[in-house]
Amino acid sequence: MNDEATDTIRVNGEDVSQGLIDQELQLLRERYAREMSYEQMNEKWAKIESDARENAVERVLLTQKARTEIDAVRPEEIEARFVALMEQHGGDEEFRNRFELSDADVAKVKADIEDGVRLEKYFERLCEGVVRPVEADSRAYYEAHPAEFTLPEMVHAAHIIQQPSAEKPIEKIYADLLNVRARLNDGEDFNALADQFSECNDGGHDLGYFARGQMVPSFEKVAFATEVGKCSDVFQTEFGYHILTVLDRQPETVRDFADVRYDIESMLFDERKNEAIGVVADALRANADIENLIVVEG
């Protein structure tokens, strides 16, 4: 039998579960997906995984502190949250069967819920003195970060696509699409011709609005060069041969401050609260017994 080694982090004698690390990893993945490309994420993946482990350690430290600072949670509150969790997964029987939960497992779930409630209440206490941002704070951030509030130029396009195959050589596709383009120029309906001739894998030909960088370069180049209401020439991408039409174009614009003011205030308020929590987490970490163990399971 081969022994299997796993990395385990232990904080003040309590193991950091892989489930908690996975939760933190998912949160970071979602956050970075909004800020960078998948290629950039892949380049930073080792750091993202490391940050997820560090965040999980901090959460355990804060949970341990919350257990000592917050009085016992009312059983009714725990039960209400447990029932809500079961309902999200189809009810009591479906929830237990799906996750193969024993009575001991259910007790662990309820203990985790209690920890979560204590942590929420502890965070509220830590953030009682945090000052809520005002309009001047939001405006200063808005003026200092114009790129965050700039909407890029976008086009709304639809396309007809055909892919070469043994039964349909490139010459046949090109001739067919040239004929389709001529019919479009004669005024025939794009949607009707797309329904007849397009081989869209997703069943649709309307691509909606998109900015530069969201499509493959060969498609994007033609889309942004085509006038609204016009059809492109037949062109090739790695997905096949296309004709596209541009239905609308939106120029680059900057969102008005009035439209984003309260979003900025909410973001700044969350940052201030996270900073307050971070100060406590750093102090807890400085005095914690944190072990990185290699556990061998035979």
HELIX and SHEET records of a PDB file:
HELIX    1   1 GLN A   18  ALA A   33  1                                  16    
HELIX    2   2 TYR A   38  GLU A   43  1                                   6    
HELIX    3   3 TRP A   45  GLU A   69  1                                  25    
HELIX    4   4 PRO A   75  GLN A   88  1                                  14    
HELIX    5   5 ASP A   92  PHE A   99  1                                   8    
HELIX    6   6 ASP A  103  LEU A  126  1                                  24    
HELIX    7   7 GLU A  135  ALA A  144  1                                  10    
HELIX    8   8 PRO A  146  PHE A  149  5                                   4    
HELIX    9   9 ILE A  170  ASN A  185  1                                  16    
HELIX   10  10 PHE A  190  PHE A  197  1                                   8    
HELIX   11  11 PRO A  217  ALA A  225  1                                   9    
HELIX   12  12 PHE A  257  ALA A  286  1                                  30    
SHEET    1   A 3 GLU A  14  ASP A  15  0                                        
SHEET    2   A 3 GLU A   4  VAL A  11 -1                                        
SHEET    3   A 3 ILE A 290  GLU A 297 -1                                        
SHEET    1   B 2 THR A 150  LEU A 151  0                                        
SHEET    2   B 2 THR A 253  VAL A 254 -1                                        
SHEET    1   C 4 ASP A 206  ALA A 211  0                                        
SHEET    2   C 4 MET A 154  GLN A 162 -1                                        
SHEET    3   C 4 GLY A 240  GLN A 250 -1                                        
SHEET    4   C 4 PHE A 235  THR A 237 -1                                        
END                                                                             
